Amino acid sequence: MSYPWQAVAGVKNGYARTREESLVNRFVLCFLLAAAGGRDDSMTEYCFSFLGSQFDEEYFRLLGSEDVKAWDFIHREAAGLRMALPAGTDVQMVGIANRFPVSGDFEITAKYTILKCDSVDQGYGAGPGIYIKTLSSGENTAVLSRLNRPAEESIYNAYFATLRRDGTRQHQPMFTETSSASGSLRLVRNGETLEYSVAEEESKEFRLIRQLRLDAEDVAVVRVGVDKGGSEAAVEVLWEELTIRMRPPTKSFVPWGPLLVVVLFLIGSTCVLFSRRLRERILRPADIDTS
């Protein structure tokens, strides 16, 4: 036999289950919102055009090998920043490096055109490249370059180096063939992953050529320049623009402050529901003897 109180209790129990499901949904939603609010996705962007003889010494310093006067080999011109290393000189490298801090996740993109690069008969390759070094104990170094190598080989070199425990340096080059003499080079760090990508000629489509693990330490140096790579070749490169984008690093973290609020809310709501159910049982009529 069914009694009115049983029907009412069924409705109440159904309502309680709905409330429980609702609380769980609210808890999940609140936690996701707290987690989303705990991450800082603000982007810092530096965009530098070298067209029209532009060069900002507030943001960049010059670098050169053999204690040279870098301005003897770097020229501000209407078409961009031209770096020229003639044949027969002992100067192996010139470039520009950041004066501003680079940290967190980043995207570094530089657009270049090779105006001249002689055949190379020795060394590891001559041409333009982006160089970074982190502040890690291993002095991790990454370079993405477009090089002419011995035997008429034209390649991209996605290079990585780190210090071994014995203090020697471990070199890890990776070559990808190309016939392009202009385009863009890009290094991207997301969390602890570093990506090397290239775009050829005027293309905006970047092609990933290497991916590896890189520590999340701040970057000590970002250098854009040309390198003769131990050869006697003449190298001349025009840089048109450089873009550096940064944001706080991607991390797996728990937003403890917001999470504590959500947990306290869940505990309080659960106590209310428990009290409601306990009161329903106490007030429920005794079983009726129908014999």
C-alpha positions in Angstrom: 0.0 0.0 0.0 1.2 3.5 -0.8 0.8 6.3 1.7 0.7 10.0 1.0 3.8 10.6 3.2 5.8 8.1 1.0 4.9 10.0 -2.1 6.0 13.3 -0.5 9.2 11.7 0.8 9.9 10.4 -2.8 9.6 13.9 -4.1 11.8 15.3 -1.4 14.4 12.6 -1.9 14.3 13.4 -5.6 14.8 17.0 -4.8 17.7 16.2 -2.6 19.4 14.2 -5.4 18.9 17.1 -7.7 20.4 19.5 -5.2 23.4 17.2 -4.8 24.0 17.0 -8.6 23.6 20.8 -8.8 26.2 21.3 -6.0 28.7 19.1 -7.7 28.2 20.9 -11.0 28.6 24.2 -9.2 31.8 23.0 -7.5 33.3 21.9 -10.8 32.3 25.2 -12.4 33.7 27.3 -9.5 37.0 25.4 -9.6 37.4 25.8 -13.3 36.7 29.5 -13.0 39.1 29.8 -10.1 41.8 28.0 -12.1 41.2 30.2 -15.2 41.4 33.3 -13.0 44.6 32.1 -11.4 46.6 32.2 -14.6 48.0 35.5 -16.0 47.6 35.4 -19.8 48.8 39.0 -20.3 51.0 39.3 -23.3 54.0 41.6 -23.6 55.0 42.4 -27.2 58.0 44.1 -28.7 57.8 44.8 -32.4 60.8 46.3 -34.1 61.0 47.4 -37.7 64.4 48.1 -39.1 63.1 49.7 -42.3 63.8 53.4 -42.9 67.2 53.1 -41.0 65.4 52.5 -37.7 67.3 51.1 -34.8 66.6 51.7 -31.1 69.7 51.6 -28.9 67.5 51.8 -25.8 66.3 48.2 -26.5 69.4 46.7 -28.3 73.1 46.6 -27.9 75.7 45.6 -30.5 77.7 42.4 -30.3 80.8 41.4 -32.3 83.7 38.9 -32.1 87.3 39.8 -31.6 86.4 43.0 -29.8 85.5 44.7 -33.1 83.6 47.9 -33.5 80.3 46.4 -34.6 79.1 49.5 -36.3 81.9 48.9 -38.9 79.9 45.9 -40.0 76.3 46.8 -39.2 74.6 49.4 -41.4 71.3 51.2 -40.9 69.7 51.6 -44.3 66.3 52.3 -45.8 65.7 48.6 -46.6 66.6 47.4 -43.1 69.5 46.6 -40.9 72.4 45.2 -43.1 75.1 43.1 -41.5 78.1 42.5 -43.8 81.2 40.5 -43.0 83.7 40.6 -45.8 86.0 37.8 -46.9 89.5 37.8 -45.4 88.6 39.4 -42.1 89.1 37.8 -38.7 85.7 39.0 -37.6 83.5 35.9 -37.4 80.3 37.3 -35.9 78.3 40.5 -35.5 74.8 41.0 -34.2 72.4 42.8 -31.9 71.2 41.6 -28.5 68.4 42.6 -26.2 68.7 45.2 -23.4 65.2 44.2 -22.0 64.4 41.1 -20.0 62.9 38.0 -21.8 61.2 35.4 -19.6 58.3 33.0 -19.4 56.7 31.7 -22.6 58.0 33.5 -25.7 57.8 33.7 -29.4 60.8 35.3 -31.2 60.5 35.9 -35.0 63.1 37.6 -37.3 62.7 38.3 -41.0 65.8 38.2 -43.1 67.2 38.2 -46.7 70.6 36.8 -47.6 72.2 39.4 -50.0 75.5 37.5 -50.3 77.0 34.4 -49.0 80.1 32.9 -50.6 80.8 29.2 -51.0 82.0 27.7 -47.8 85.0 25.3 -47.8 85.5 24.9 -44.0 83.7 25.4 -40.7 80.2 24.6 -39.7 78.3 27.1 -41.9 77.9 30.8 -42.6 74.7 32.8 -42.5 72.0 34.5 -40.4 70.5 33.2 -37.2 68.7 33.7 -33.9 70.6 32.7 -30.8 69.3 32.4 -27.2 70.9 31.4 -23.9 69.0 30.8 -20.7 70.1 31.4 -17.1 70.1 27.7 -16.3 73.1 26.0 -14.6 73.6 24.2 -17.9 73.8 27.4 -19.9 71.4 26.0 -22.4 71.8 27.5 -25.8 69.4 27.3 -28.8 70.2 28.6 -32.3 68.0 28.6 -35.4 70.1 29.6 -38.5 70.0 29.5 -42.3 73.5 28.4 -43.3 75.6 27.7 -46.3 77.9 24.7 -45.5 80.8 23.1 -47.2 80.0 21.1 -50.4 77.4 23.7 -51.5 74.9 22.6 -48.9 72.1 25.1 -48.0 70.4 24.2 -44.7 68.5 25.3 -41.7 70.3 24.3 -38.5 68.1 23.8 -35.4 70.9 23.6 -32.9 70.9 23.0 -29.1 73.7 22.8 -26.6 74.1 22.2 -22.9 76.8 21.5 -20.3 77.4 17.9 -19.3 78.2 17.2 -15.6 81.9 17.0 -16.4 81.8 20.6 -17.7 82.1 19.7 -21.4 79.6 21.0 -23.9 77.2 18.7 -25.7 76.3 19.9 -29.2 73.1 18.7 -30.8 72.6 20.1 -34.4 69.7 19.1 -36.7 69.9 20.0 -40.4 67.0 20.6 -42.8 67.7 21.2 -46.4 66.4 24.4 -48.1 66.9 26.4 -51.3 65.4 29.7 -50.0 67.6 32.7 -49.4 65.0 34.7 -47.5 62.2 34.3 -45.0 61.6 34.2 -41.3 63.1 32.3 -38.4 61.1 31.6 -35.2 61.8 30.2 -31.8 58.8 29.5 -29.5 58.9 28.3 -25.9 55.7 27.1 -24.3 56.1 25.7 -20.8 59.2 23.6 -21.1 58.9 22.9 -24.8 61.0 24.8 -27.4 59.9 24.8 -31.1 62.1 25.8 -34.1 60.0 26.9 -37.1 60.7 28.6 -40.5 58.8 30.4 -43.1 60.3 30.8 -46.6 60.3 33.9 -48.8 57.2 36.0 -48.1 55.1 33.1 -46.7 53.2 33.6 -43.4 53.0 29.8 -42.9 55.6 28.5 -40.5 56.9 24.9 -40.7 58.0 23.2 -37.6 61.5 21.6 -38.0 62.4 20.6 -34.5 60.9 20.4 -31.0 62.7 19.6 -27.7 62.6 20.2 -24.0 64.0 23.5 -22.7 64.1 24.7 -19.1 61.7 27.5 -18.1 64.5 29.8 -16.8 64.7 33.4 -17.9 66.6 34.1 -21.1 70.0 35.8 -20.6 70.6 36.7 -24.2 68.6 37.0 -27.4 70.9 37.7 -30.4 70.1 38.2 -34.0 73.1 38.3 -36.3 75.3 36.8 -38.9 78.1 34.2 -38.4 80.9 33.0 -40.7 81.1 29.8 -38.8 84.9 29.4 -38.9 85.1 30.1 -42.7 86.6 32.8 -44.8 83.4 33.4 -46.7 81.9 36.9 -47.2 78.4 37.1 -45.7 75.8 39.9 -46.1 72.3 39.8 -44.6 69.5 42.2 -44.4 67.2 42.1 -41.4 63.8 43.7 -41.8 62.0 43.2 -38.5 62.1 41.5 -35.2 59.2 40.6 -33.0 59.4 39.2 -29.4 56.2 38.2 -27.6 56.2 37.1 -24.0 53.8 36.0 -21.3 54.1 34.4 -17.8 55.1 30.7 -18.1 52.6 27.9 -18.6 52.6 25.9 -15.4 50.5 23.1 -13.7 49.4 24.8 -10.5 46.6 24.8 -8.0 45.0 28.2 -7.1 44.9 27.5 -3.4 43.0 30.7 -2.4 40.1 30.3 -4.7 40.1 26.5 -4.1 39.8 27.0 -0.4 36.7 29.1 -0.9 35.1 26.5 -3.1 35.9 23.7 -0.7 34.4 25.6 2.2 31.3 26.3 0.1 31.0 22.6 -0.8 31.4 21.5 2.9 28.7 24.0 4.1 26.3 23.0 1.4 26.8 19.3 2.2 26.1 20.0 5.9 22.8 21.8 5.0 21.7 18.8 2.8 22.7 16.3 5.5 20.7 18.3 8.1 17.7 18.4 5.7 17.7 14.6 5.2 18.2 13.9 8.9 15.2 16.1 9.7 13.1 14.3 7.1 13.8 10.9 8.6 13.0 12.2 12.1 9.7 13.6 11.0 8.8 10.7 8.8 5.6 8.8 10.2 6.1 5.4 11.7 5.2 2.4 9.6 1.5 1.7 9.7 0.4 -1.7 10.9 -2.2 -3.0 8.3 -2.8 -6.4 9.8 
